[in-house]
Amino acid sequence: MNLLPALKKFRPAMLVLVAGLAVSAGAAPVAADAAKDKAAILSVWNRYQDLIVIRKGTEAVKLLAAPTIKYYANVRQAILTGTRKEVASKGILTRLTIYMLRHLMTAPQLTAMTPRTFLAWTIDQGMTAASGKRRVPLSKITIDKDRATGHIGKGDPATTPSFQFFRESGAWKLDYAQIVKKFEPLMEARMKKGGITDEQVVKIMVKRFSRKPINMEKLREPLVKAK
C-alpha cells in the first residue's frame, strides 16, 4: 500500500522522515537480491565449466540460455542444408564448426537430434572444453534487470572478455553464443593477415576426433542435398 498520498496533510519534515525510512528499509532487500543474483550467476558459471570438463552434455545444456540454443539450432540446420554460399558468408568460428561437424557426423545422425541433444553431443565429445580442468574465474559481475555480464580478468571491463547471462523463468542461464560472435571478426582478421586458410584450421580441429582424411570440397556442400 502506498501511504505517501495519505501523509500529504502532514508537514514536509514528516514526509522527509517517512521517505527516508522507506528508502532505508528498501535498501537492504535490494542489496540482498543483488548478492543473491551474483551468487547464482557464479554458481551457473562454475557448474557449467565443471560439467563440460567431465563431458556431461545433457546437464550442461540445462544451464545455457535461449540465444545459445538458438545459435546451435542454426548451426545444426546449416550443417544439414546450408549451401556453399550460405556457409561461406558466416563468421569464421561458425563456418569452421560447420565444416568440422560435416566431417565428423552423418545426415541421419544429425537429423535424429534436436538442437539441445546436438549441443549436448558436442559437449560429450569434448568439443567445448578448455584444455585444462582449472576454472576461469569471473572478476566482476554487472546486473541489469534480467541480463548480466560476467567479466574475465582484472583490466578495464570495457576491453576484457565477458560472457552474458539471462534470467529465464526465474533462473540465470549462460549465453556463450555472443562471445563467438564477438571474437569472429578478430579471428577472421588474424587468419587473413597470417595467410591461414579454412582448410588448415579445420584439419587442426578435426585431428583430435578423427584420422579420416579431409575432403574440403565435400565439406563445403550440405549433408542433405536439395531436392
TAPE-V971548 format. One record per pair of residues at least 24 apart in sequence whose ideal C-beta (glycine too) atoms are under 10 Angstrom apart, sorted by the first residue. I is the first residue (numbers start at 0). J is the second residue. Records with the same first field share a line. If there is no record, write none. Layout:
# TAPE-V971548
I: J, J
This chain:
# TAPE-V971548
32: 142
33: 140, 142
36: 140, 142, 145, 147, 164, 166, 171
37: 137, 139, 140, 141, 142, 147, 149, 171
38: 140, 171
39: 147, 164, 166, 169, 170, 171
40: 137, 140, 142, 147, 148, 149, 162, 164, 166, 171, 172, 173
41: 136, 137, 140, 149, 171
42: 171
43: 147, 149, 164, 170, 171, 172, 173
44: 134, 135, 136, 137, 140, 149, 151, 162, 164, 171, 173
45: 134, 135, 136, 137
46: 173
47: 122, 127, 134, 162, 172, 173, 175
48: 128, 129, 132, 133, 134, 135, 136, 173
49: 132, 134
50: 122, 127, 128
51: 121, 122, 123, 125, 126, 127, 128, 129
52: 122, 125, 127, 128, 129, 131, 132, 133, 134
53: 122, 125, 128, 132
54: 119, 122, 123, 124, 125, 126, 127, 128
55: 119, 122, 123
56: 115, 116, 117, 118, 119, 120, 121, 122, 123, 124, 125, 126, 127
57: 115, 116, 118, 119, 120, 122, 123
58: 119, 122
59: 118, 119, 122, 123, 127, 128, 173
60: 114, 115, 116, 117, 118, 119, 120, 121, 122
61: 115, 119, 170, 172
62: 164, 170, 171, 172, 173
63: 115, 118, 119, 122, 165, 167, 172, 173, 174, 175, 176
64: 146, 163, 164, 165, 166, 167, 170, 171, 172, 173, 174, 175, 176, 177
65: 165, 167, 172, 174, 176
66: 163, 165, 172, 174, 175, 176, 177, 180
67: 114, 118, 163, 165, 172, 173, 174, 175, 176, 177, 178, 179
68: 113, 114, 115, 117, 118, 172, 174, 176
69: 114, 174, 176
70: 114, 118, 174, 175, 176, 177, 179, 180
71: 96, 113, 114, 115, 117, 118, 119, 121, 176
72: 113, 114, 115, 117, 118
73: 97, 114, 176
74: 100, 114, 117, 118, 121, 176, 179
75: 100, 104, 109, 110, 112, 113, 114, 116, 117, 118, 121
76: 109, 114, 221, 223
77: 101, 221, 222
78: 103, 104, 106, 109, 117, 218, 221, 222, 223
79: 104, 106, 109, 110, 221, 222, 223
80: 106, 221, 222, 223, 224, 225
81: 219, 220, 221, 222, 223
82: 219, 220, 221, 225
83: 216, 218, 219, 220, 221
84: 219
85: 221
86: 197, 218, 219, 220, 221
87: 197, 219
89: 183
90: 179, 180, 181, 182, 183, 184, 186, 187
91: 179, 182, 183, 184, 185, 186, 187, 188, 189, 190, 191, 197, 200
92: 178, 179, 180, 182, 183, 186, 187, 200
93: 176, 179, 180, 183
94: 183, 187, 197, 200, 201, 219
95: 183, 186, 190, 197, 198, 200, 201, 203, 204, 205
96: 121, 126, 179, 201, 204
97: 201, 218, 219, 221, 222
98: 197, 198, 200, 201, 204, 205, 213, 215, 217, 218, 219
99: 126, 200, 201, 202, 203, 204, 205, 207, 208, 209, 213, 218
100: 124, 126, 204, 205, 208, 218, 222
101: 201, 214, 217, 218, 219, 220, 221, 222
102: 201, 202, 204, 205, 208, 209, 211, 212, 213, 214, 215, 217, 218
103: 204, 205, 208, 209, 211
104: 222
105: 222
106: 221, 222, 223, 224
107: 222, 223
108: 222
109: 222, 223
110: 222, 223
124: 207, 208
125: 207, 208
126: 204, 207, 208
127: 175
135: 160, 162
137: 161, 162, 164
140: 164
142: 166, 171
145: 169, 171
146: 171, 174
147: 171, 173, 174
148: 177
149: 173
151: 178
